[in-house]
């Protein structure tokens, strides 16, 4: 665990430059706006250890899966989020020496991410090998007001010299992915253009033929006046720049305002992109840095009003939740139903793909509570539009009659995960997608979604579960063999309790959905039945039989559900018996040793109890939590938040707080030694759930919000806002009282600690 980020309520702060931490900082200080983003790479050259990364939403490459064997149904490719052309470069030379923090002596280095305004600010003093000193101050943002625009203000002051300096402002599409096979490059040239004051590079991806046009323009002042210097334009394949030569005076500030525009053929006709990017570049130059920043900051101001969580008395906890919310909001805005939430967002390439089950299980509740319902609906529509591909995916594995298996990793609905135990066995993702439909309707009341989209998805998923189980003559039950649950430290197991539970639940919910749509809109029901060739009597009878005779492994003596058959054959140890040098297990132990151990990446039994907690009484939840939590190493970023919610329900305040810090500061403190690969964006939504569902005890029951809040001992007070069925309410919990205010919408009734409370427009204190 690292501890070099300064604690601050609204800022992520790094003081002093440690090259060994640079990749971690590049992840933590990343910027994005839903359309594009970038790691916090330096504008100037850097020859030290770095992970250069710029990304454009929806642009990917289907890299051929490389395995030593091949089986029917195995994905043909792994979808890579592509490192895209970069526009941020401002390379500086004084004589023959480049400004390079790997070669200069660095003093007073400070890097700050201003989360309130979405601004990255970096400053330092660098001393060259010949003794020359420069002071640099750089600010950068990716505009939330215009998702195709970014801007940099880069200031340089010669401290102890006057000299001729060259500034090279470029666009570089000759980039490579960190995870590319044999350093293969995925971009091909289309065109380059460079003239005084502007450069544009258009490149196209291999195979998928996405085109991205990246352009830059700029203005330069010295001593507060427009700078005068020679400008040289140059180009090579996939690269274009302007080099400006200026005579700088000792102590005089030179400011470069560089503007970038990034256009994708996903959003513009290829033939028109060149003309569009020219207009956009001219607009940014005319608008100027200050106005662009003001417009960008205004969007952030509105966003924070909707989604902020305030914590008093614990700066580390406050910084953690705001960092998580900030990254989520700059990753996904919900404006484009074609897009989804990648596990690394715009902070790195690891894991590839556009979406995992994380979206439905973790991110959906966050967007339900903080955004217009259309945002969450778009996440579901994304899956609905991929239903034909989900049916194809299941067909490749031998399933028939419209059974649907949604992919573990995808860009376009097609499975593209290249690890067999995930691709074939981690089928619980189907359950998360079915539950998301239920959760969305439960929260929003939008039952029309079932009629329009949801029922078809549920039928496809239910058909999959009905075919995936088999009858065990020995147990006289339906069983499910050869699966991997959320706990990926156990694979190819039989009767994973979580997966069996989700299969049975989905079959029941799909039948309820059928009955609802049939009653609500019989003509739509008839169309769906005809479209999917649904035999109501035969199929629903089979679903009911499976539900009633599903096998669920349990230990009746302990009163717990078993993760899977045979779990008690393991040597049952607790995490406190592990040596520090053994952690994290996935980096220190062999896979064979992990699979034979009892240690749990994330407890799938507890995950299932979290989803379906209304089915279990408190003693049952307690017995399972007390058994599994001590064996859980939380080496999945998705794990700690579920433990916060359940520990809060059980009154385990210290454990809940411990897990809250782990989920909220997972990346900030690099708990699992992997932040350098990018931040864990999708699990960040779990941090929001930890506060709202955990400490706040928020649930939805019978169409009403219910709360059973408490306050961690370390806090003085905390508050959060929720959007719910056309209303906005604010809940504030202190040690003395709980206050609930209706900020917008019609009067409503909530349930607070078991009793009904009427909220009027002016609010009410409880």
Order of alpha helices (4+ residues) and beta strands (2+ residues): beta-alpha-beta-beta-beta-beta-beta-beta-beta-beta-beta-beta-beta-beta-beta-beta-beta-beta-beta-beta-beta-alpha-alpha-beta-alpha-alpha-alpha-alpha-alpha-alpha-alpha-beta-beta-alpha-alpha-alpha-beta-beta-alpha-alpha-alpha-alpha-alpha-alpha-alpha-beta-beta-beta-beta-beta-beta-beta-beta
